[in-house]
Amino acid sequence: MSTFKIATYNVNSIRSRLHIVIPWLRENLPDVLCMQETKVEDAEFPVAVFEEAGYHVVFSGEKRYNGVAIASRKEPEHVSSGLEDNEPFDTDRLIRGVFSGISVVNLYVPQGRGRDMPQFQYKLQWFDRLRAFLGKNYSPDDMVICCGDINVARENIDVHNPRRLLGHADFTPEVWDAFDSVMSWGLFDIFRKHHPGEEGQYAFFDYRVPEAVNRGLGWRVDHILTTAPLAGLSVDCRIDLEPRLAEKPSDHAVVIATFANLP
């Protein structure tokens, strides 16, 4: 049986989170770990630490903001970054590669700030560009994983207080429509395949909310999405809260998916 385990984690500064990331890799041994908000320019990325842990790592970032990276047990193929269109490429928000025959697209979608701000319109446009990017580079019949901090909570059960939070840049009809357009290209929410209708499953807990994890005051904005061929092979998807409960954590937890019987 051939298996493939992938995880996604918004690290909120990779150099500040190595004390969590490296032990987590050694304990869980994913084939691929996608990271967002690395907040480090490429020349300063801590490559050697990942290599000592037995992982290759590819990355695209800038100082202080954004940044994406993929650590993998096997060396990746066909690595590139950015949306590859006529707009700003946003190479620090998308990096992709092929790992054991699976195309992985690691995403850090713009958060959008407020609905009345230019950044919100940029977020909506980003989803349109992402759908075009997928259509240009892949087929829904390919084995493709899109994962990362996608900054969308799609259902009421994906936030702790849907009535109060409705209208937030991550939880509003305009963003739902934009996200649904991307999903309609041919993607499936692997977490919801295994946890349909389950409430209280969150991977983001705001630093500013006291005891947010213990009180269950979270959001599910980190996703692992796949095309149909991989969705049919998924055997598990879960949220690991331990990294969020560690000392000096990111405000995100880790989402992990496992696939079995791969060709």
LUMDO-280762 format. One line per 8 residues: number of its first residue (from 1); their letters; for each residue x negated, y negated, z of N, C-alpha, C, O. Coordinates in steps of 0.05 Angstrom, whole numbers, plus 5000, padded with zeros to 4 digits. Example, Ala and Ser with C-alpha at 12.3 -4.5 7.8 and 13.67 -1.06 7.14 Angstrom:
// residues 2
1	as	4736:5114:5156:4754:5090:5156:4736:5066:5156:4715:5066:5169 ~ 4743:5045:5142:4727:5021:5143:4742:4999:5157:4732:4977:5161
// end
This chain:
// residues 263
1	mstfkiat	4983:5024:5000:5000:5000:5000:4982:4975:5000:4965:4972:5017 ~ 4987:4957:4981:4972:4933:4979:4989:4911:4993:5012:4907:4986 ~ 4977:4897:5012:4991:4875:5026:4977:4849:5022:4953:4848:5015 ~ 4992:4827:5027:4981:4800:5024:4994:4783:5046:5018:4782:5048 ~ 4977:4771:5062:4987:4754:5084:4978:4725:5079:4954:4720:5075 ~ 4997:4706:5079:4990:4678:5075:5002:4662:5097:5024:4668:5108 ~ 4989:4641:5105:4998:4623:5126:4995:4594:5117:4978:4588:5100 ~ 5011:4576:5129:5009:4548:5124:5008:4533:5150:5023:4540:5169
9	ynvnsirs	4992:4512:5151:4987:4498:5177:4979:4469:5171:4958:4464:5159 ~ 4996:4450:5179:4988:4422:5179:4970:4418:5203:4979:4417:5226 ~ 4944:4415:5198:4924:4414:5220:4922:4386:5232:4913:4383:5255 ~ 4931:4365:5217:4929:4338:5228:4901:4332:5237:4896:4325:5260 ~ 4882:4334:5218:4853:4330:5221:4839:4357:5227:4840:4367:5249 ~ 4827:4367:5206:4814:4393:5208:4791:4393:5228:4787:4413:5243 ~ 4775:4372:5229:4753:4372:5247:4762:4370:5277:4748:4379:5295 ~ 4785:4359:5281:4796:4358:5308:4810:4384:5316:4818:4388:5339
17	rlhivipw	4814:4402:5296:4830:4426:5301:4814:4452:5297:4826:4474:5297 ~ 4788:4450:5293:4773:4474:5288:4774:4494:5312:4772:4518:5308 ~ 4777:4483:5336:4778:4500:5360:4804:4517:5360:4806:4536:5376 ~ 4823:4510:5343:4847:4526:5341:4846:4543:5315:4853:4566:5315 ~ 4838:4530:5293:4839:4543:5267:4821:4568:5266:4830:4589:5257 ~ 4796:4565:5274:4777:4587:5270:4785:4611:5288:4785:4634:5278 ~ 4790:4608:5314:4800:4631:5329:4825:4643:5318:4829:4668:5318 ~ 4843:4627:5307:4868:4637:5296:4862:4654:5271:4874:4676:5268
25	lrenlpdv	4844:4645:5255:4836:4661:5231:4824:4688:5240:4831:4709:5228 ~ 4807:4688:5259:4794:4712:5267:4813:4732:5280:4810:4756:5278 ~ 4833:4722:5293:4853:4739:5306:4874:4750:5287:4882:4773:5289 ~ 4883:4733:5268:4905:4740:5251:4897:4750:5223:4912:4764:5210 ~ 4873:4743:5214:4862:4753:5189:4880:4750:5165:4885:4770:5151 ~ 4891:4726:5161:4907:4723:5136:4889:4725:5112:4865:4719:5113 ~ 4901:4733:5090:4886:4732:5064:4881:4703:5056:4860:4696:5045 ~ 4901:4686:5061:4899:4658:5054:4911:4641:5076:4932:4648:5087
33	lcmqetkv	4898:4619:5082:4909:4598:5100:4909:4572:5085:4888:4562:5077 ~ 4933:4560:5081:4936:4534:5068:4938:4513:5090:4953:4516:5109 ~ 4922:4492:5087:4921:4471:5108:4927:4444:5095:4920:4439:5072 ~ 4941:4427:5110:4948:4400:5101:4939:4380:5122:4933:4386:5145 ~ 4938:4355:5113:4929:4332:5129:4902:4338:5141:4897:4335:5166 ~ 4883:4346:5124:4856:4352:5134:4841:4327:5142:4823:4328:5159 ~ 4848:4304:5130:4838:4278:5138:4807:4277:5138:4795:4266:5157 ~ 4795:4287:5117:4766:4286:5115:4758:4285:5086:4769:4299:5069
41	edaefpva	4739:4268:5079:4729:4267:5052:4713:4292:5046:4702:4305:5065 ~ 4712:4300:5021:4701:4326:5014:4672:4330:5024:4666:4353:5032 ~ 4656:4310:5023:4628:4313:5031:4625:4320:5061:4604:4330:5069 ~ 4646:4315:5076:4645:4319:5105:4661:4344:5114:4663:4349:5138 ~ 4672:4358:5095:4689:4381:5102:4671:4403:5116:4649:4409:5106 ~ 4680:4415:5138:4664:4434:5153:4663:4462:5140:4673:4481:5152 ~ 4651:4463:5117:4650:4488:5102:4637:4511:5117:4647:4533:5118 ~ 4614:4505:5129:4598:4526:5142:4613:4540:5164:4609:4564:5168
49	vfeeagyh	4630:4526:5179:4645:4539:5200:4664:4560:5189:4667:4581:5201 ~ 4677:4554:5167:4694:4574:5154:4678:4598:5143:4687:4621:5146 ~ 4656:4592:5131:4639:4614:5121:4630:4632:5143:4629:4657:5139 ~ 4623:4621:5166:4615:4638:5188:4637:4656:5198:4632:4677:5209 ~ 4662:4647:5194:4685:4663:5202:4693:4683:5180:4713:4698:5184 ~ 4679:4683:5158:4684:4702:5137:4704:4692:5116:4717:4708:5102 ~ 4706:4666:5113:4726:4655:5094:4713:4636:5074:4695:4620:5081 ~ 4721:4638:5049:4716:4617:5029:4735:4594:5035:4756:4598:5047
57	vvfsgekr	4728:4570:5026:4746:4548:5030:4743:4528:5007:4720:4521:4999 ~ 4766:4520:4996:4766:4499:4975:4783:4476:4986:4801:4481:5003 ~ 4778:4452:4977:4790:4429:4990:4790:4405:4972:4774:4403:4953 ~ 4808:4386:4978:4809:4361:4964:4820:4340:4983:4843:4343:4992 ~ 4804:4320:4990:4814:4302:5010:4800:4275:5008:4784:4269:4990 ~ 4807:4258:5027:4795:4232:5030:4793:4225:5060:4806:4238:5076 ~ 4778:4205:5066:4774:4197:5094:4800:4187:5107:4813:4169:5096 ~ 4807:4199:5130:4828:4189:5147:4857:4197:5139:4874:4198:5156
65	yngvaias	4862:4201:5113:4890:4206:5105:4892:4231:5089:4874:4240:5075 ~ 4916:4244:5090:4924:4266:5072:4903:4288:5073:4892:4294:5094 ~ 4898:4300:5050:4878:4321:5047:4891:4349:5049:4907:4354:5066 ~ 4882:4367:5031:4892:4394:5030:4868:4413:5027:4847:4406:5015 ~ 4871:4437:5037:4850:4457:5035:4862:4485:5036:4883:4489:5047 ~ 4847:4504:5024:4855:4532:5025:4832:4549:5033:4811:4548:5020 ~ 4835:4564:5055:4815:4584:5063:4824:4611:5055:4848:4617:5056 ~ 4805:4628:5045:4813:4654:5035:4791:4675:5040:4768:4668:5040
73	rkepehvs	4800:4699:5044:4781:4720:5049:4766:4728:5024:4743:4736:5025 ~ 4779:4726:5001:4766:4731:4975:4762:4704:4961:4778:4685:4965 ~ 4742:4703:4944:4736:4678:4930:4759:4672:4910:4767:4690:4896 ~ 4769:4648:4910:4792:4641:4892:4783:4638:4863:4759:4635:4857 ~ 4803:4640:4845:4799:4634:4817:4816:4610:4809:4836:4604:4821 ~ 4807:4596:4788:4823:4575:4775:4832:4554:4795:4855:4547:4795 ~ 4814:4543:4810:4820:4523:4830:4823:4495:4816:4806:4488:4800 ~ 4844:4481:4824:4846:4453:4814:4863:4438:4834:4876:4450:4852
81	sglednep	4864:4411:4832:4879:4395:4850:4894:4373:4835:4885:4365:4813 ~ 4916:4364:4846:4931:4343:4835:4954:4352:4817:4956:4375:4809 ~ 4972:4333:4812:4997:4339:4797:4993:4338:4766:5010:4346:4751 ~ 4970:4328:4758:4962:4330:4729:4983:4317:4710:4989:4328:4690 ~ 4992:4293:4718:5010:4279:4700:5001:4250:4696:4978:4244:4703 ~ 5018:4233:4686:5009:4205:4680:5011:4187:4704:5003:4164:4703 ~ 5021:4197:4727:5023:4182:4751:4997:4187:4767:4980:4202:4759 ~ 4994:4173:4791:4971:4180:4808:4970:4211:4813:4991:4222:4821
89	fdtdrlir	4948:4223:4808:4946:4252:4810:4952:4263:4838:4962:4285:4841 ~ 4947:4247:4858:4950:4256:4886:4935:4282:4890:4946:4302:4899 ~ 4909:4281:4884:4893:4305:4888:4889:4312:4917:4881:4335:4923 ~ 4896:4294:4935:4894:4300:4964:4921:4310:4975:4924:4313:4999 ~ 4940:4316:4957:4966:4326:4965:4973:4353:4952:4993:4366:4960 ~ 4957:4362:4933:4963:4388:4920:4936:4401:4913:4920:4389:4899 ~ 4933:4425:4921:4910:4441:4912:4920:4469:4906:4937:4480:4921 ~ 4910:4482:4885:4920:4508:4878:4897:4526:4869:4876:4517:4861
97	gvfsgisv	4902:4552:4870:4883:4572:4861:4897:4598:4858:4920:4601:4865 ~ 4882:4618:4848:4892:4645:4845:4877:4663:4865:4853:4663:4865 ~ 4892:4678:4880:4881:4695:4901:4892:4723:4898:4916:4727:4903 ~ 4876:4742:4892:4885:4770:4888:4908:4772:4869:4927:4787:4873 ~ 4907:4756:4848:4928:4756:4827:4952:4740:4833:4971:4739:4817 ~ 4953:4726:4856:4976:4710:4864:4968:4680:4862:4947:4672:4873 ~ 4985:4665:4848:4980:4636:4846:4991:4622:4871:5015:4625:4877 ~ 4974:4608:4884:4981:4594:4909:4979:4564:4904:4958:4554:4895
105	vnlyvpqg	5001:4549:4910:5002:4520:4907:5006:4509:4935:5028:4513:4947 ~ 4986:4496:4946:4987:4484:4973:4995:4455:4971:4982:4439:4957 ~ 5017:4448:4985:5029:4421:4982:5029:4406:5008:5034:4416:5030 ~ 5024:4380:5005:5030:4361:5027:5047:4339:5014:5037:4319:5004 ~ 5073:4342:5015:5092:4324:5002:5093:4298:5018:5093:4299:5043 ~ 5095:4275:5005:5097:4250:5019:5121:4250:5039:5142:4261:5033 ~ 5116:4238:5062:5137:4238:5083:5160:4218:5076:5183:4224:5082 ~ 5153:4196:5064:5174:4178:5055:5181:4155:5073:5194:4136:5065
113	rgrdmpqf	5173:4156:5098:5178:4136:5118:5208:4130:5121:5221:4146:5135 ~ 5219:4109:5110:5247:4103:5113:5261:4102:5086:5248:4097:5065 ~ 5287:4106:5086:5302:4107:5061:5302:4081:5046:5307:4080:5022 ~ 5297:4059:5059:5297:4033:5047:5268:4023:5039:5264:4000:5033 ~ 5249:4042:5039:5221:4034:5034:5212:4046:5008:5222:4067:4999 ~ 5192:4033:4994:5182:4044:4969:5171:4072:4972:5172:4088:4952 ~ 5160:4079:4995:5149:4106:4999:5171:4127:4996:5164:4150:4988 ~ 5195:4121:5002:5217:4140:5000:5223:4146:4970:5227:4169:4963
121	qyklqwfd	5223:4125:4954:5227:4130:4925:5204:4146:4914:5208:4163:4896 ~ 5180:4140:4924:5157:4156:4914:5160:4185:4922:5152:4203:4906 ~ 5171:4190:4945:5175:4218:4953:5195:4232:4934:5190:4254:4925 ~ 5217:4219:4928:5237:4231:4910:5224:4236:4882:5229:4257:4870 ~ 5208:4216:4873:5195:4220:4847:5175:4243:4848:5170:4257:4829 ~ 5162:4246:4871:5142:4268:4875:5155:4295:4871:5143:4312:4858 ~ 5179:4299:4881:5193:4324:4876:5199:4328:4847:5196:4351:4837 ~ 5207:4307:4832:5211:4310:4804:5185:4318:4789:5185:4335:4772
129	rlraflgk	5164:4305:4797:5138:4311:4785:5129:4340:4792:5117:4354:4775 ~ 5135:4349:4816:5128:4376:4824:5143:4397:4807:5132:4417:4798 ~ 5169:4391:4802:5184:4410:4786:5172:4411:4758:5170:4433:4746 ~ 5165:4388:4746:5153:4388:4720:5126:4402:4720:5119:4416:4701 ~ 5111:4399:4742:5085:4412:4744:5088:4443:4744:5073:4457:4731 ~ 5108:4452:4759:5113:4481:4760:5121:4491:4732:5112:4512:4723 ~ 5139:4476:4719:5148:4485:4693:5126:4485:4672:5126:4501:4654 ~ 5107:4467:4675:5084:4466:4657:5064:4488:4661:5053:4498:4642
137	nyspddmv	5060:4496:4686:5038:4514:4692:5046:4543:4698:5029:4561:4697 ~ 5071:4548:4704:5080:4575:4713:5107:4582:4701:5121:4565:4689 ~ 5113:4607:4704:5140:4617:4698:5152:4628:4723:5138:4638:4740 ~ 5179:4627:4726:5191:4639:4750:5187:4669:4752:5192:4681:4772 ~ 5178:4681:4730:5172:4710:4730:5143:4716:4740:5136:4739:4745 ~ 5127:4695:4743:5100:4698:4754:5101:4702:4784:5121:4696:4797 ~ 5079:4711:4795:5077:4713:4825:5065:4687:4835:5041:4683:4833 ~ 5082:4670:4845:5074:4643:4853:5084:4638:4881:5107:4644:4888
145	iccgdinv	5067:4626:4898:5074:4617:4924:5069:4587:4926:5047:4577:4920 ~ 5090:4572:4933:5087:4543:4939:5091:4540:4969:5112:4548:4979 ~ 5072:4529:4983:5076:4527:5012:5062:4502:5022:5047:4489:5008 ~ 5069:4495:5047:5057:4472:5059:5076:4456:5075:5098:4464:5081 ~ 5067:4431:5082:5084:4412:5095:5100:4398:5074:5089:4379:5061 ~ 5125:4406:5070:5141:4396:5047:5159:4373:5056:5172:4361:5039 ~ 5160:4368:5081:5174:4345:5092:5204:4344:5084:5214:4323:5077 ~ 5216:4368:5085:5245:4370:5081:5256:4390:5101:5245:4413:5103
153	arenidvh	5276:4383:5116:5292:4401:5131:5318:4404:5116:5334:4386:5116 ~ 5323:4427:5104:5344:4429:5084:5372:4434:5096:5392:4425:5085 ~ 5373:4448:5119:5398:4456:5131:5401:4444:5159:5382:4436:5172 ~ 5426:4442:5168:5431:4432:5195:5415:4448:5216:5405:4436:5236 ~ 5412:4474:5212:5398:4491:5231:5368:4486:5231:5353:4497:5247 ~ 5358:4470:5212:5330:4464:5210:5321:4441:5226:5297:4433:5226 ~ 5340:4428:5240:5333:4406:5258:5348:4410:5285:5369:4423:5285 ~ 5337:4399:5306:5349:4404:5332:5374:4388:5338:5390:4395:5355
161	nprrllgh	5378:4366:5323:5402:4349:5327:5411:4337:5300:5405:4314:5294 ~ 5424:4353:5284:5431:4344:5257:5448:4319:5256:5445:4302:5238 ~ 5466:4315:5274:5483:4291:5274:5466:4266:5278:5470:4246:5264 ~ 5449:4267:5298:5433:4243:5304:5411:4238:5283:5405:4215:5277 ~ 5400:4259:5271:5377:4257:5253:5385:4252:5224:5368:4246:5208 ~ 5411:4256:5217:5419:4251:5190:5412:4223:5180:5417:4204:5194 ~ 5399:4222:5157:5390:4197:5147:5360:4193:5149:5349:4174:5137 ~ 5347:4210:5165:5318:4209:5167:5306:4216:5139:5319:4231:5124
169	adftpevw	5282:4207:5134:5270:4211:5107:5266:4241:5101:5264:4248:5078 ~ 5266:4258:5121:5263:4287:5117:5290:4302:5118:5291:4326:5113 ~ 5311:4287:5124:5337:4301:5129:5359:4282:5119:5374:4270:5135 ~ 5362:4281:5093:5381:4263:5081:5389:4274:5053:5372:4287:5040 ~ 5413:4268:5043:5422:4280:5018:5404:4276:4994:5402:4293:4977 ~ 5392:4252:4992:5375:4247:4969:5352:4266:4968:5344:4276:4947 ~ 5340:4271:4991:5317:4290:4992:5327:4319:4988:5313:4334:4975 ~ 5350:4325:4999:5360:4352:4994:5364:4357:4965:5357:4379:4955
177	dafdsvms	5375:4338:4950:5379:4341:4922:5353:4344:4907:5350:4361:4889 ~ 5333:4328:4914:5307:4330:4901:5294:4357:4907:5282:4369:4889 ~ 5296:4366:4932:5285:4392:4939:5299:4415:4925:5287:4433:4915 ~ 5326:4413:4923:5342:4433:4910:5334:4435:4880:5335:4457:4869 ~ 5328:4413:4868:5319:4413:4840:5294:4429:4836:5291:4444:4817 ~ 5275:4426:4855:5251:4442:4854:5257:4471:4858:5247:4489:4844 ~ 5273:4477:4878:5280:4505:4884:5294:4518:4860:5291:4542:4855 ~ 5310:4503:4846:5326:4514:4823:5308:4522:4800:5316:4537:4782
185	wglfdifr	5283:4513:4800:5264:4523:4780:5260:4553:4782:5255:4567:4763 ~ 5263:4563:4807:5260:4592:4811:5245:4599:4836:5229:4618:4837 ~ 5250:4584:4858:5236:4589:4883:5256:4598:4905:5280:4591:4904 ~ 5246:4614:4924:5263:4624:4946:5249:4618:4972:5225:4620:4975 ~ 5265:4611:4992:5256:4605:5019:5252:4631:5034:5271:4644:5042 ~ 5226:4639:5037:5220:4665:5049:5228:4667:5078:5236:4688:5088 ~ 5225:4645:5093:5232:4646:5121:5262:4652:5124:5270:4669:5140 ~ 5279:4639:5108:5307:4643:5111:5316:4670:5100:5337:4680:5107
193	khhpgeeg	5300:4683:5083:5306:4710:5075:5306:4728:5099:5322:4746:5101 ~ 5287:4724:5117:5284:4741:5141:5298:4731:5166:5302:4746:5185 ~ 5306:4706:5165:5320:4694:5189:5344:4678:5179:5346:4654:5186 ~ 5363:4690:5165:5386:4675:5155:5403:4665:5178:5411:4680:5196 ~ 5409:4639:5177:5427:4628:5197:5417:4626:5225:5431:4619:5243 ~ 5391:4632:5229:5380:4632:5256:5373:4604:5265:5357:4590:5251 ~ 5384:4595:5287:5378:4568:5297:5353:4568:5315:5344:4589:5324 ~ 5344:4544:5320:5322:4540:5339:5295:4549:5329:5276:4553:5345
201	qyaffdyr	5291:4552:5303:5266:4561:5291:5253:4536:5278:5260:4527:5257 ~ 5233:4526:5292:5220:4501:5283:5190:4504:5283:5178:4519:5298 ~ 5177:4488:5265:5148:4489:5263:5135:4462:5267:5111:4459:5266 ~ 5152:4441:5271:5141:4414:5276:5155:4403:5301:5179:4404:5304 ~ 5138:4393:5319:5147:4381:5344:5132:4355:5348:5108:4355:5352 ~ 5147:4333:5348:5135:4307:5349:5119:4303:5375:5129:4309:5397 ~ 5095:4293:5372:5078:4287:5395:5092:4268:5415:5088:4269:5439 ~ 5108:4250:5404:5120:4228:5420:5143:4238:5437:5152:4223:5454
209	vpeavnrg	5152:4262:5433:5175:4273:5449:5164:4290:5472:5151:4310:5466 ~ 5168:4282:5496:5157:4297:5519:5167:4326:5519:5191:4331:5516 ~ 5149:4345:5523:5156:4373:5525:5173:4383:5502:5192:4398:5505 ~ 5167:4373:5477:5184:4379:5454:5187:4409:5449:5209:4418:5442 ~ 5165:4424:5451:5166:4452:5445:5183:4467:5466:5201:4482:5458 ~ 5178:4462:5491:5193:4475:5512:5223:4468:5511:5240:4484:5519 ~ 5229:4444:5502:5257:4435:5501:5270:4442:5474:5294:4437:5470 ~ 5255:4454:5455:5266:4461:5429:5273:4438:5412:5292:4440:5396
217	lgwrvdhi	5259:4416:5414:5265:4392:5399:5247:4390:5375:5228:4374:5373 ~ 5253:4407:5355:5235:4409:5332:5249:4407:5305:5273:4402:5304 ~ 5233:4411:5285:5242:4410:5257:5229:4433:5242:5208:4443:5250 ~ 5242:4442:5221:5230:4462:5202:5225:4448:5176:5243:4448:5158 ~ 5202:4436:5173:5194:4422:5148:5171:4435:5134:5163:4427:5112 ~ 5159:4456:5147:5137:4471:5135:5149:4496:5123:5163:4512:5136 ~ 5143:4501:5097:5157:4522:5083:5138:4540:5067:5116:4531:5059 ~ 5146:4565:5064:5133:4583:5045:5155:4591:5025:5174:4605:5032
225	lttaplag	5151:4583:5000:5170:4587:4979:5157:4604:4957:5134:4600:4951 ~ 5171:4623:4946:5160:4641:4926:5179:4645:4903:5203:4641:4905 ~ 5168:4654:4881:5184:4663:4858:5196:4690:4865:5188:4703:4884 ~ 5215:4698:4848:5230:4723:4854:5213:4748:4856:5218:4764:4874 ~ 5193:4752:4839:5177:4776:4842:5164:4779:4870:5163:4801:4880 ~ 5155:4757:4881:5143:4759:4908:5164:4759:4930:5161:4772:4950 ~ 5186:4745:4926:5208:4745:4946:5217:4774:4951:5224:4781:4973 ~ 5219:4789:4930:5227:4817:4932:5208:4835:4947:5215:4856:4957
233	lsvdcrid	5183:4825:4949:5162:4841:4962:5156:4831:4990:5139:4842:5004 ~ 5170:4810:4999:5164:4798:5026:5176:4817:5047:5199:4825:5045 ~ 5160:4822:5067:5169:4840:5089:5171:4825:5116:5182:4836:5135 ~ 5161:4801:5117:5162:4786:5143:5155:4757:5138:5139:4751:5120 ~ 5167:4740:5154:5159:4712:5155:5166:4702:5182:5189:4706:5192 ~ 5147:4688:5195:5152:4680:5223:5137:4654:5229:5118:4646:5214 ~ 5144:4641:5250:5131:4617:5260:5115:4625:5285:5125:4636:5304 ~ 5089:4618:5284:5072:4623:5307:5068:4597:5322:5055:4578:5313
241	leprlaek	5081:4596:5346:5080:4571:5362:5054:4568:5378:5049:4546:5389 ~ 5038:4589:5381:5015:4588:5398:4996:4565:5391:4987:4551:5409 ~ 4991:4560:5365:4973:4537:5359:4984:4510:5368:4969:4492:5375 ~ 5011:4508:5368:5023:4482:5377:5022:4479:5408:5023:4457:5418 ~ 5019:4502:5422:5017:4502:5451:4988:4501:5461:4984:4500:5485 ~ 4969:4502:5443:4941:4502:5451:4933:4474:5461:4947:4455:5459 ~ 4909:4473:5472:4898:4447:5480:4891:4430:5456:4880:4439:5436 ~ 4898:4405:5458:4894:4385:5436:4904:4396:5409:4888:4400:5391
249	psdhavvi	4930:4402:5407:4941:4414:5383:4948:4394:5361:4949:4370:5366 ~ 4953:4405:5338:4968:4390:5317:4997:4389:5326:5005:4403:5345 ~ 5013:4371:5314:5041:4371:5320:5057:4392:5305:5081:4394:5307 ~ 5043:4408:5289:5055:4430:5274:5047:4457:5285:5025:4460:5296 ~ 5064:4477:5281:5057:4505:5286:5049:4518:5259:5047:4504:5239 ~ 5043:4543:5260:5035:4558:5236:5059:4575:5226:5073:4588:5242 ~ 5063:4576:5200:5083:4593:5188:5068:4615:5172:5050:4609:5157 ~ 5076:4640:5176:5062:4663:5164:5081:4680:5149:5103:4685:5159
257	atfanlp	5074:4689:5125:5090:4708:5110:5072:4732:5101:5049:4728:5096 ~ 5085:4755:5101:5071:4780:5092:5086:4792:5069:5110:4794:5069 ~ 5071:4802:5050:5082:4815:5026:5069:4843:5024:5045:4846:5030 ~ 5085:4862:5016:5075:4890:5014:5081:4902:4987:5098:4892:4972 ~ 5068:4924:4981:5071:4939:4956:5066:4922:4931:5079:4924:4911 ~ 5045:4905:4934:5038:4889:4911:5025:4906:4890:5011:4925:4896 ~ 5030:4899:4864:5017:4914:4842:4987:4911:4842:4973:4923:4826
// end
